[in-house]
Amino acid sequence: MSRSFLVGITPDFYAGNDGAIEDLVAGELGLVAGMDYRPMTVASANTATPEELQPFDAILCLNTRISAESLIGVDRLAIVARWGIGCDNLDVEALSRAGIVVTTTPEAVRRPTAESIFTLILALAKNLVQQDRVVRGGSWRNELTRPGSDLRGRVLGSIGCGNVAREMFQMAHGFGFRCLLAYDPYRSQSEVVDLGVELVDLDTLCRESDFLTINAPLNAETNGLVGPRQFRLMKQKSYLVNTSRARIVSHAALVQALKDGRIAGAALDVFPGERPPPDDPILECENVILIPQSLARTEDMLKGAGKEACRHILRVGRGEVPDAVVNRDIVENQAFQAKLDFYRRHLRI
């Protein structure tokens, strides 16, 4: 049997795009014998239908949703390669049941995200936004409401200690933090000892951290994990930085903590919706930095994530298990293994 290994590219890659995705995919996959690609058409509320998925062996996916209903009768698809590290738009369990591997691009995203966290930490510590506003308003430093602070001697904390947090903690040593703390029930102390990180419970993390960062995936356990209780535990001079997923932190509780001066400030690169609506009360808070989900979207990261996703697709096309697998149980899935076996025997990419 002879046919090509067909890759679908979700249409959200093309919104406002200058052709970069086509150039990248052409460079990574276009010259591979036996492999072809084309843009997908997703017509129904940004959620793929079975008819839209069925022609493809692989999907290069940005934010298009794939649900359990999307997979009814879909038997050809072998991999959904997510561009980025979050999978909120994908029903991973349903994909596993259908024999489809899900991958992400942690290598490309890790360093830019860690650098973004420190950009925000420094901006908060040095009171950067207010200093800029004072000068633009024709005033000078005597109009500043507070002085900045140093990082040396402070405590850096993280909810989650995965790839991004590890990179962040490695960068942290040069700043002279007194202590590095993390809350992650899925890590052991032996796994983080090389970072100089101490694992603690959530209450201790909130009480001790001067800068509390969010570096965890959004799931049933982390949804709303940081709420009124956690803000009551935090130091009045502490800051919260969230570049992960907005719903890990209760938005209402954060707004209240900022307005009450319960914490000194916050910096957010993520919001409960795609963007805050005009009446969102967080827009009234002076002690928060708001970023349009773009701080880590460097040119290098965009290219790197695309190349990493294409490498995952190429490995599956060759009948191999890719790297950065989200649904790790898929390796034992008979339907997935049968697809890999077919590619090895018949496609020979």
C-alpha positions as MATLAB code, in Angstrom:
seq = 'MSRSFLVGITPDFYAGNDGAIEDLVAGELGLVAGMDYRPMTVASANTATPEELQPFDAILCLNTRISAESLIGVDRLAIVARWGIGCDNLDVEALSRAGIVVTTTPEAVRRPTAESIFTLILALAKNLVQQDRVVRGGSWRNELTRPGSDLRGRVLGSIGCGNVAREMFQMAHGFGFRCLLAYDPYRSQSEVVDLGVELVDLDTLCRESDFLTINAPLNAETNGLVGPRQFRLMKQKSYLVNTSRARIVSHAALVQALKDGRIAGAALDVFPGERPPPDDPILECENVILIPQSLARTEDMLKGAGKEACRHILRVGRGEVPDAVVNRDIVENQAFQAKLDFYRRHLRI';
ca = [
       0.000    0.000    0.000;
       1.395    3.381   -0.946;
       0.225    6.739    0.335;
       1.758    9.848    1.837;
       1.917   10.740    5.510;
      -0.357   13.795    5.590;
       0.041   16.609    8.117;
      -2.775   19.081    8.818;
      -1.961   22.570   10.060;
      -4.689   24.171   12.167;
      -6.009   27.424   10.678;
      -5.228   29.579   13.728;
      -1.558   29.459   12.683;
      -2.483   31.569    9.659;
      -4.344   34.377   11.446;
      -2.252   37.509   10.990;
       0.625   35.371    9.759;
       3.126   36.581    7.171;
       3.848   33.155    5.752;
       6.253   32.145    8.511;
       4.442   28.893    9.287;
       4.548   27.785    5.662;
       8.267   28.540    5.436;
       8.996   26.700    8.664;
       6.991   23.578    7.793;
       8.414   23.562    4.285;
      11.907   23.629    5.711;
      11.289   20.875    8.257;
       8.891   18.540    6.420;
       8.583   19.707    2.830;
      11.597   17.855    1.489;
      10.875   14.595    3.329;
       9.919   11.892    0.830;
       6.530   10.368    1.551;
       5.341   13.292    3.674;
       2.931   16.050    2.684;
       1.077   18.839    4.511;
      -1.762   21.287    4.012;
      -3.845   23.815    5.969;
      -6.919   22.488    7.728;
     -10.378   23.970    7.604;
     -12.049   24.169   11.008;
     -15.478   25.684   10.597;
     -17.319   25.073   13.859;
     -16.387   27.361   16.770;
     -12.688   26.549   16.536;
     -13.396   22.894   17.409;
     -12.323   20.294   14.875;
     -14.917   17.831   13.581;
     -14.249   14.164   12.731;
     -14.572   14.981    9.032;
     -11.884   17.646    9.366;
      -9.487   15.341   11.229;
      -9.972   12.055    9.365;
      -7.765   12.790    6.294;
      -4.642   13.360    8.391;
      -1.953   11.256   10.028;
      -0.717   14.221   12.067;
      -2.003   17.590   13.229;
       0.264   20.551   13.924;
      -1.967   22.301   16.450;
      -1.989   25.777   17.938;
      -5.218   26.585   19.845;
      -7.822   24.659   17.839;
      -9.863   22.464   20.177;
     -10.032   18.704   19.776;
     -12.729   17.105   21.933;
     -13.998   13.574   22.411;
     -16.706   14.336   19.849;
     -14.024   15.467   17.405;
     -12.596   11.943   17.392;
     -15.692    9.869   16.673;
     -14.783    7.507   13.851;
     -11.300    8.992   13.421;
      -8.924    6.050   12.920;
      -6.060    7.408   10.796;
      -4.738   10.181   13.044;
      -1.625    9.189   15.029;
      -0.253   12.420   16.554;
      -1.406   15.857   17.638;
       1.746   17.956   17.954;
       0.850   20.937   20.113;
       2.836   24.116   19.465;
       3.556   25.273   23.030;
       3.389   23.547   26.394;
      -0.267   23.769   27.448;
      -2.949   21.306   26.365;
      -6.076   23.061   27.640;
      -7.606   22.889   24.166;
      -7.110   19.131   23.839;
      -9.054   16.260   25.422;
      -5.927   14.255   26.147;
      -7.789   11.278   27.625;
     -10.003   10.989   24.556;
      -6.968   11.235   22.291;
      -5.312    8.427   24.256;
      -8.368    6.221   23.887;
      -8.249    6.840   20.140;
      -4.607    5.750   19.938;
      -3.271    9.265   19.284;
      -0.108   10.609   20.889;
      -0.015   14.214   22.145;
       3.266   16.123   22.241;
       4.317   19.612   23.329;
       7.405   21.771   22.783;
       9.065   22.272   26.183;
      12.599   22.695   24.852;
      11.721   25.775   22.823;
       9.472   27.372   25.430;
      11.418   26.750   28.639;
      14.115   29.433   28.459;
      12.013   32.280   26.992;
       9.355   31.705   29.661;
      11.910   31.673   32.476;
      13.410   34.897   31.127;
       9.908   36.388   31.025;
       9.362   35.524   34.669;
      12.531   37.356   35.642;
      11.610   40.299   33.448;
       8.423   40.659   35.479;
      10.102   39.996   38.826;
      12.629   42.757   38.150;
       9.956   45.144   36.874;
       7.974   44.632   40.078;
      10.960   44.807   42.409;
      12.306   47.981   40.818;
       8.891   49.658   40.551;
       9.589   50.065   36.841;
       6.091   50.892   35.580;
       5.459   53.655   38.091;
       8.917   55.128   37.489;
       8.154   55.347   33.777;
       4.754   56.956   34.443;
       6.252   59.533   36.797;
       8.745   60.742   34.201;
       6.147   60.772   31.409;
       3.887   62.820   33.673;
       6.527   65.505   34.069;
       7.411   64.592   37.643;
      10.521   63.147   39.247;
      11.570   60.555   41.813;
      10.123   62.431   44.784;
       6.694   61.543   43.356;
       7.294   57.777   43.624;
       5.052   56.145   46.205;
       7.671   53.597   47.254;
      11.305   52.714   46.644;
      12.302   49.607   44.772;
      13.740   46.500   46.378;
      16.686   44.202   45.703;
      16.444   40.491   44.921;
      19.435   39.590   47.067;
      18.298   38.036   50.323;
      14.707   37.484   49.143;
      12.797   34.201   48.801;
      11.737   32.950   45.365;
       8.866   30.477   45.333;
       7.145   28.440   42.656;
       3.930   26.481   42.427;
       5.168   23.636   40.248;
       8.721   22.487   39.648;
       8.714   21.240   36.059;
      10.732   22.367   33.048;
      10.063   26.108   33.265;
      10.497   26.279   37.039;
      13.770   24.364   36.825;
      15.089   26.844   34.262;
      13.896   29.732   36.427;
      15.632   28.343   39.520;
      18.862   27.782   37.592;
      18.782   31.433   36.549;
      17.972   32.532   40.086;
      21.339   31.662   41.603;
      23.039   34.666   40.039;
      20.645   37.072   41.791;
      21.539   36.046   45.342;
      18.152   34.865   46.585;
      18.306   33.719   50.196;
      16.076   30.733   49.588;
      14.421   28.856   46.717;
      11.129   27.104   47.515;
       8.651   25.050   45.501;
       5.339   23.310   46.031;
       4.953   20.277   43.785;
       3.294   17.123   45.162;
       4.569   15.132   42.178;
       8.267   15.818   42.848;
      10.568   14.381   45.498;
      13.274   16.349   47.283;
      15.927   14.236   45.582;
      14.678   15.433   42.177;
      15.325   19.098   42.966;
      18.355   18.940   45.234;
      20.631   19.830   42.305;
      18.752   23.137   41.965;
      19.153   24.115   45.597;
      15.361   24.075   45.912;
      13.463   23.035   49.020;
      10.064   21.417   48.541;
       7.457   22.693   50.995;
       3.687   22.583   51.419;
       1.502   25.241   49.824;
       0.873   27.188   53.032;
       4.596   27.441   53.766;
       5.294   28.517   50.194;
       2.743   31.332   50.417;
       3.971   32.498   53.833;
       7.672   32.521   52.959;
       7.847   33.677   49.324;
       8.686   37.258   48.464;
       8.046   36.434   44.809;
       5.482   33.682   44.233;
       5.508   32.385   40.653;
       3.019   30.050   38.968;
       4.637   27.288   36.907;
       2.073   24.488   36.949;
      -0.335   23.044   34.373;
      -4.037   23.764   34.662;
      -5.993   20.679   35.713;
      -8.626   19.638   38.233;
      -6.091   19.835   41.086;
      -4.640   23.251   40.247;
      -7.816   25.062   39.130;
      -8.370   27.811   41.722;
      -5.431   26.575   43.810;
      -4.484   30.117   44.841;
      -7.453   31.837   46.429;
      -8.402   34.038   49.398;
      -6.683   31.788   51.961;
      -3.388   31.830   50.106;
      -3.436   35.617   49.715;
      -4.095   35.995   53.453;
      -0.975   33.923   54.122;
       1.275   35.918   51.799;
       3.523   38.719   53.002;
       2.188   42.221   52.533;
       5.371   43.106   50.604;
       5.244   40.012   48.369;
       4.463   39.770   44.665;
       2.677   37.205   42.509;
       3.831   36.428   38.956;
       1.676   34.259   36.688;
       2.891   33.324   33.207;
       1.310   29.860   33.297;
      -2.490   29.541   33.372;
      -4.829   32.206   34.702;
      -7.359   29.889   36.336;
      -4.787   28.481   38.755;
      -5.289   31.778   40.602;
      -8.737   33.003   41.633;
      -9.111   36.213   39.635;
     -11.565   37.755   42.092;
      -9.338   36.946   45.050;
      -6.309   38.426   43.292;
      -8.152   41.658   42.497;
      -9.270   41.952   46.114;
      -5.761   41.292   47.410;
      -4.357   43.990   45.136;
      -7.029   46.542   46.059;
      -6.706   45.844   49.787;
      -2.913   46.007   49.716;
      -2.861   42.433   50.953;
       0.115   41.904   48.613;
       2.432   44.510   47.113;
       1.667   43.720   43.511;
       1.357   41.202   40.707;
       2.342   40.630   37.087;
       0.166   38.618   34.698;
       0.763   37.274   31.218;
      -2.442   35.200   31.297;
      -6.118   35.970   31.939;
      -9.323   33.980   32.543;
     -10.381   34.810   28.971;
      -8.188   35.533   26.005;
      -7.954   39.115   27.257;
      -9.483   41.088   30.149;
     -12.809   42.730   29.226;
     -13.078   46.521   29.527;
     -14.937   46.249   32.836;
     -12.464   43.859   34.454;
     -11.637   45.416   37.857;
      -8.006   44.376   37.548;
      -7.597   47.176   35.009;
      -8.258   49.632   37.844;
      -5.382   48.274   39.954;
      -2.235   50.375   39.808;
      -0.041   47.700   41.421;
      -0.273   45.114   38.642;
       1.592   44.677   35.359;
      -0.538   43.235   32.545;
       1.057   41.621   29.479;
      -0.916   40.425   26.382;
       0.305   36.808   26.491;
       3.349   37.821   24.486;
       6.374   38.199   26.734;
       7.847   34.788   25.868;
       6.846   34.970   22.192;
      10.293   35.801   20.929;
      11.333   35.163   17.344;
      13.650   32.406   18.522;
      10.908   30.750   20.553;
       8.393   30.832   17.692;
      10.818   29.157   15.328;
      12.086   26.737   17.935;
       8.627   25.535   18.930;
       7.654   24.981   15.309;
      10.800   22.990   14.606;
      10.366   20.931   17.762;
       6.749   20.075   16.875;
       7.784   19.088   13.359;
      10.474   16.791   14.768;
       7.820   14.989   16.829;
       5.694   14.535   13.704;
       8.644   13.260   11.707;
       9.486   10.648   14.337;
       5.950    9.292   14.297;
       6.032    9.185   10.495;
       9.107    6.993   10.809;
       7.302    4.668   13.170;
       9.023    5.929   16.325;
       7.696    7.217   19.642;
       8.372   10.981   19.781;
       9.818   13.041   22.610;
       7.848   15.322   24.967;
       4.846   12.983   25.126;
       1.987   14.235   27.297;
      -0.100   11.034   27.423;
       2.715    8.665   28.324;
       0.448    5.646   28.606;
       0.035    5.822   24.823;
       3.252    3.845   24.393;
       1.368    0.707   25.490;
      -1.703    1.485   23.389;
      -2.264   -1.201   20.751;
      -3.971    1.115   18.257;
      -1.078    3.590   18.442;
       1.504    0.837   18.065;
      -0.389   -0.512   15.056;
      -0.136    2.911   13.395;
       3.600    3.071   14.046;
       3.980   -0.419   12.642;
       2.081    0.600    9.492;
       4.344    3.612    8.975;
       7.478    1.497    9.398;
       6.280   -1.153    6.984;
       4.599    0.886    4.273;
       5.752    4.496    4.287;
       9.501    4.247    4.972;
       9.915    7.976    5.526;
];
